[in-house]
Amino acid sequence: MNRFGKIVLLLALFTAAFVAAVNAQPAIEAATNAVVPAAGAQKMEAAEPLVSQIAPKLFYIGPVPVSNSMICTWIVAALIIVIVRLTTWKMKEVPGTGQNVMEALIEGWESLMGNVLEPKVVKWVFPFAMSFFVFIVISNLTDLLPGVGSIGMGHADPNSPMPFAIEHVTKPFFRPPTTDANLTVAMAGIFFVMGLYWALKYNGPFGLIKHVFGVKVETTKWLYPLLLLLFIFIGVMESFSILFIRPVALALRLYGNIFGGETMLTMALSQKPWYFAVLVAIPGYFFEVVVCLLQAFVFTMLVVAFVGTLCTHADEEHGH
């Protein structure tokens, strides 16, 4: 239990550092820096969305810009460290509530992965997949906390009797980490690198090529050349999937669902009068809880399944 807890801690910190590095030069911001005519800029300002796709920069640490999503990412990573450390500080024969929860979570995921992967592959993948799940769950659920996305800098409301009332928050101090595409791309990049490493470690370089492009059915020697051409074509498509489709699918699926949920809740809470906004938002919050948990589970299981397709012996495939 202690070994797994320490691995989860280290990987949570590694994920947070990776996100900070990616956010230093966000790819999305480059697309928005194009020169826009004055009239076009006024139209864009008038049609400003409730939730910006780009995480606003709040301040700089030297040359590195710090966005609100990065701050929230560091908070989530620190929260994971505190929770795991407290629940595993002193292991007891009769575990308490926190130790019970951690043991059930780890043993449950280890058992679930054991149904998909070989035991030695489970040892490789488990720390990363488990860290992904815990980090994504907590990051997703921050979207439901009061003040996240609603407290920050914005436009003053001249019609409000309150002297510092804000009509529309343009730079929230906190933003759910998984609503920033930089984070989901970073996690997909980690999976891409580690997935290839595990595949090479399991199959070897030539074994991996044979696994992707080789004929996977038993046949007579007369049909083998035809099937070889067919499986080479399938291997090319599989290579394209491994190199591009799988990482993009992981990144965009998580980002799109959580960003869409945040936009939906923001639109619901911006309705007037206030009691109508609350009435509309209540079912949305219950729905978002399910989505947050489900998307974390889907992301983790896709990582496990993608690794399983590359770390399986050919004779086992024939057996299935």
C-alpha positions as CSV (number, residue, x, y, z in Angstrom):
1,M,0.0,0.0,0.0
2,N,2.8,2.4,0.9
3,R,4.6,1.7,-2.3
4,F,1.5,2.4,-4.4
5,G,0.8,5.6,-2.4
6,K,4.3,7.0,-3.0
7,I,4.0,6.2,-6.7
8,V,0.7,8.1,-6.9
9,L,2.2,11.1,-5.2
10,L,5.2,11.3,-7.5
11,L,3.1,10.9,-10.6
12,A,0.7,13.6,-9.5
13,L,3.6,16.0,-9.1
14,F,5.0,14.9,-12.4
15,T,1.7,15.6,-14.1
16,A,1.4,19.0,-12.5
17,A,5.0,19.9,-13.6
18,F,4.3,18.7,-17.1
19,V,1.1,20.9,-17.3
20,A,3.1,23.9,-16.1
21,A,5.6,23.4,-18.9
22,V,3.0,23.0,-21.6
23,N,1.1,26.0,-20.4
24,A,4.2,28.2,-20.8
25,Q,3.6,28.3,-24.5
26,P,0.0,27.1,-25.1
27,A,-0.8,26.0,-28.6
28,I,-4.3,27.4,-28.5
29,E,-3.2,30.9,-27.8
30,A,-1.2,31.1,-31.1
31,A,-4.4,30.7,-33.0
32,T,-6.0,33.7,-31.3
33,N,-3.1,36.2,-31.8
34,A,-3.9,36.9,-35.4
35,V,-4.3,40.5,-36.5
36,V,-8.0,41.4,-36.5
37,P,-9.5,44.6,-38.0
38,A,-10.9,47.1,-35.5
39,A,-14.5,46.4,-36.5
40,G,-14.0,42.7,-36.3
41,A,-12.4,43.1,-32.9
42,Q,-15.4,45.0,-31.7
43,K,-17.7,42.3,-32.9
44,M,-15.6,39.6,-31.2
45,E,-15.6,41.6,-27.9
46,A,-19.4,41.9,-28.1
47,A,-19.8,38.2,-28.6
48,E,-17.4,37.2,-25.8
49,P,-18.2,33.7,-24.6
50,L,-19.2,33.0,-21.0
51,V,-16.3,30.5,-20.6
52,S,-13.1,31.2,-22.5
53,Q,-11.5,28.3,-24.3
54,I,-8.1,29.8,-23.4
55,A,-7.1,29.8,-19.7
56,P,-6.4,33.4,-18.8
57,K,-2.9,34.3,-17.5
58,L,-3.0,35.8,-14.0
59,F,0.6,36.6,-13.4
60,Y,4.2,35.7,-14.4
61,I,6.9,33.8,-12.6
62,G,9.9,35.2,-14.4
63,P,9.2,34.6,-18.1
64,V,6.7,31.8,-17.4
65,P,3.0,32.8,-17.5
66,V,0.8,31.3,-14.8
67,S,-2.8,30.7,-15.7
68,N,-5.8,30.0,-13.4
69,S,-5.9,26.4,-14.6
70,M,-2.3,25.9,-13.5
71,I,-3.0,27.2,-10.1
72,C,-5.9,24.8,-9.7
73,T,-3.7,22.0,-11.0
74,W,-1.2,22.7,-8.3
75,I,-3.9,22.8,-5.7
76,V,-5.3,19.4,-6.9
77,A,-1.8,17.9,-6.8
78,A,-1.2,19.2,-3.3
79,L,-4.6,17.8,-2.2
80,I,-3.7,14.3,-3.5
81,I,-0.4,14.5,-1.6
82,V,-2.1,15.4,1.6
83,I,-4.9,12.8,1.3
84,V,-2.6,9.9,0.4
85,R,0.0,10.9,3.0
86,L,-2.6,11.1,5.8
87,T,-4.3,7.8,4.8
88,T,-1.0,5.9,4.6
89,W,1.0,7.5,7.3
90,K,0.6,4.7,9.8
91,M,-0.7,1.5,8.4
92,K,-2.9,-0.5,10.8
93,E,-4.0,-4.1,10.9
94,V,-7.5,-2.8,11.6
95,P,-7.7,0.0,9.0
96,G,-9.6,3.2,9.6
97,T,-12.0,4.8,7.1
98,G,-9.3,6.6,5.0
99,Q,-7.1,3.5,4.8
100,N,-10.1,1.4,3.9
101,V,-11.0,3.7,1.0
102,M,-7.5,3.8,-0.4
103,E,-7.1,0.1,-0.2
104,A,-10.4,-0.6,-1.8
105,L,-9.6,1.9,-4.6
106,I,-6.2,0.4,-5.3
107,E,-7.2,-3.2,-5.0
108,G,-10.3,-2.7,-7.1
109,W,-8.4,-1.1,-10.0
110,E,-5.6,-3.6,-9.7
111,S,-8.1,-6.4,-10.0
112,L,-9.9,-4.7,-12.9
113,M,-6.7,-4.2,-14.8
114,G,-5.7,-7.8,-14.1
115,N,-8.7,-8.9,-16.2
116,V,-7.4,-7.0,-19.2
117,L,-3.6,-7.1,-18.9
118,E,-0.9,-9.7,-18.0
119,P,0.4,-9.5,-14.4
120,K,3.7,-8.0,-15.4
121,V,2.0,-5.4,-17.6
122,V,-0.3,-4.5,-14.7
123,K,2.8,-3.7,-12.6
124,W,4.0,-1.3,-15.4
125,V,0.6,0.4,-16.1
126,F,-1.1,0.5,-12.7
127,P,0.8,3.5,-11.2
128,F,0.1,5.7,-14.2
129,A,-3.5,4.6,-14.8
130,M,-4.3,4.9,-11.1
131,S,-2.7,8.4,-11.0
132,F,-4.7,9.4,-14.0
133,F,-7.9,8.3,-12.4
134,V,-7.4,10.0,-9.0
135,F,-6.1,13.2,-10.6
136,I,-8.9,13.4,-13.2
137,V,-11.6,12.7,-10.7
138,I,-10.5,15.5,-8.3
139,S,-9.8,17.9,-11.2
140,N,-13.2,17.3,-12.7
141,L,-15.1,17.7,-9.4
142,T,-13.5,21.1,-8.8
143,D,-15.8,22.4,-11.5
144,L,-18.7,21.9,-9.0
145,L,-17.1,23.9,-6.2
146,P,-18.5,27.4,-5.4
147,G,-16.1,30.1,-6.5
148,V,-14.3,28.1,-9.2
149,G,-14.9,30.0,-12.4
150,S,-17.0,32.7,-10.7
151,I,-14.6,34.6,-8.5
152,G,-12.1,36.8,-10.3
153,M,-11.6,40.0,-12.3
154,G,-14.2,41.2,-14.8
155,H,-16.4,44.0,-16.0
156,A,-18.1,46.2,-13.3
157,D,-21.9,46.4,-13.3
158,P,-22.9,50.1,-13.3
159,N,-26.5,49.3,-12.4
160,S,-25.7,47.3,-9.3
161,P,-26.1,49.0,-5.8
162,M,-22.9,47.2,-4.7
163,P,-19.8,49.3,-5.3
164,F,-17.6,46.4,-6.5
165,A,-20.2,44.2,-8.2
166,I,-18.9,42.4,-11.3
167,E,-21.2,41.9,-14.2
168,H,-19.1,39.3,-16.1
169,V,-16.0,37.5,-14.8
170,T,-13.4,37.5,-17.6
171,K,-10.4,36.3,-15.5
172,P,-11.5,33.8,-12.9
173,F,-8.9,33.1,-10.2
174,F,-9.6,29.3,-10.5
175,R,-10.5,27.2,-13.4
176,P,-11.0,23.4,-13.4
177,P,-7.8,21.8,-14.7
178,T,-9.5,19.5,-17.2
179,T,-11.3,22.4,-18.9
180,D,-7.8,23.5,-20.2
181,A,-6.8,21.6,-23.3
182,N,-3.2,21.9,-22.3
183,L,-3.7,19.5,-19.4
184,T,-5.6,16.9,-21.4
185,V,-3.0,17.1,-24.2
186,A,-0.2,16.7,-21.6
187,M,-1.8,13.6,-20.1
188,A,-2.3,12.1,-23.6
189,G,1.3,12.9,-24.4
190,I,2.4,11.0,-21.2
191,F,0.3,8.0,-22.3
192,F,1.7,8.2,-25.8
193,V,5.4,8.1,-24.6
194,M,4.8,5.5,-21.9
195,G,2.6,3.3,-24.2
196,L,5.3,3.1,-26.8
197,Y,7.9,2.4,-24.1
198,W,5.8,-0.5,-22.7
199,A,5.1,-1.9,-26.1
200,L,8.8,-1.9,-27.0
201,K,9.7,-3.4,-23.6
202,Y,7.1,-6.2,-24.0
203,N,7.6,-7.1,-27.7
204,G,11.0,-5.7,-28.6
205,P,11.5,-3.5,-31.7
206,F,11.1,-6.3,-34.2
207,G,8.4,-8.0,-32.2
208,L,6.4,-4.8,-32.1
209,I,6.6,-4.5,-35.9
210,K,5.5,-8.1,-36.3
211,H,2.7,-7.5,-33.8
212,V,1.4,-4.5,-35.8
213,F,2.0,-5.7,-39.4
214,G,2.2,-9.5,-39.1
215,V,-0.4,-12.0,-40.2
216,K,-2.5,-12.9,-37.1
217,V,-4.4,-15.9,-38.5
218,E,-3.3,-19.4,-39.4
219,T,-3.6,-20.1,-43.1
220,T,-2.2,-22.1,-46.0
221,K,0.9,-21.0,-47.8
222,W,-1.1,-20.1,-50.9
223,L,-3.2,-17.5,-49.1
224,Y,-0.4,-16.1,-47.0
225,P,0.9,-13.5,-49.6
226,L,-2.6,-12.1,-50.0
227,L,-3.2,-12.0,-46.3
228,L,0.2,-10.4,-45.8
229,L,-0.8,-7.5,-48.0
230,L,-4.1,-7.2,-46.2
231,F,-2.4,-7.1,-42.8
232,I,0.2,-4.7,-43.9
233,F,-2.6,-2.3,-44.9
234,I,-4.2,-3.0,-41.5
235,G,-0.9,-2.3,-39.8
236,V,-0.6,1.1,-41.5
237,M,-4.0,2.0,-40.2
238,E,-3.1,0.7,-36.8
239,S,0.1,2.7,-36.8
240,F,-1.9,5.8,-37.7
241,S,-4.3,5.1,-34.8
242,I,-1.4,4.5,-32.3
243,L,0.5,7.7,-33.3
244,F,-2.4,10.1,-33.8
245,I,-6.0,8.9,-33.2
246,R,-5.6,7.4,-29.8
247,P,-3.8,10.4,-28.1
248,V,-6.1,12.9,-29.8
249,A,-9.2,10.9,-28.8
250,L,-8.0,10.8,-25.1
251,A,-7.2,14.5,-25.0
252,L,-10.4,15.8,-26.8
253,R,-12.9,13.4,-25.2
254,L,-12.0,14.5,-21.6
255,Y,-11.6,18.2,-22.5
256,G,-14.8,18.4,-24.5
257,N,-17.0,16.8,-21.9
258,I,-15.7,18.7,-18.9
259,F,-15.5,22.1,-20.8
260,G,-19.0,21.5,-22.1
261,G,-20.3,20.8,-18.6
262,E,-18.7,24.0,-17.2
263,T,-20.2,26.0,-20.0
264,M,-23.6,24.5,-19.4
265,L,-23.5,25.3,-15.7
266,T,-22.2,28.8,-16.3
267,M,-25.1,29.5,-18.7
268,A,-27.6,28.0,-16.2
269,L,-26.3,30.2,-13.4
270,S,-26.3,33.3,-15.5
271,Q,-30.0,33.2,-16.0
272,K,-32.3,35.8,-14.4
273,P,-33.9,36.0,-11.9
274,W,-31.6,34.2,-9.5
275,Y,-34.1,31.7,-8.3
276,F,-34.7,30.5,-11.9
277,A,-31.0,30.1,-12.3
278,V,-30.8,28.0,-9.2
279,L,-33.7,25.9,-10.3
280,V,-32.1,25.2,-13.7
281,A,-28.6,24.6,-12.2
282,I,-29.6,22.0,-9.6
283,P,-30.3,19.1,-12.0
284,G,-27.2,20.2,-14.0
285,Y,-25.0,19.7,-10.9
286,F,-26.3,16.2,-10.4
287,F,-25.7,15.4,-14.0
288,E,-22.1,16.8,-13.9
289,V,-21.2,14.7,-10.9
290,V,-22.0,11.6,-13.0
291,V,-20.1,13.0,-16.0
292,C,-17.0,13.8,-13.9
293,L,-16.8,10.3,-12.5
294,L,-17.6,8.6,-15.8
295,Q,-15.1,10.6,-17.8
296,A,-12.3,9.8,-15.4
297,F,-13.2,6.1,-15.6
298,V,-13.4,6.1,-19.4
299,F,-10.0,7.9,-19.8
300,T,-8.3,5.4,-17.5
301,M,-9.9,2.3,-19.1
302,L,-9.0,3.6,-22.6
303,V,-5.4,3.9,-21.4
304,V,-5.5,0.3,-20.1
305,A,-7.3,-1.0,-23.3
306,F,-4.9,0.8,-25.6
307,V,-1.9,-0.7,-23.8
308,G,-3.6,-4.1,-23.9
309,T,-3.8,-4.1,-27.7
310,L,0.0,-3.7,-27.9
311,C,1.1,-5.8,-25.0
312,T,-0.4,-9.2,-26.0
313,H,1.3,-12.2,-27.5
314,A,0.2,-13.4,-30.9
315,D,-0.5,-16.9,-29.6
316,E,-2.8,-15.4,-26.9
317,E,-4.7,-13.5,-29.6
318,H,-5.2,-16.7,-31.6
319,G,-6.5,-18.4,-28.4
320,H,-9.1,-15.7,-28.0
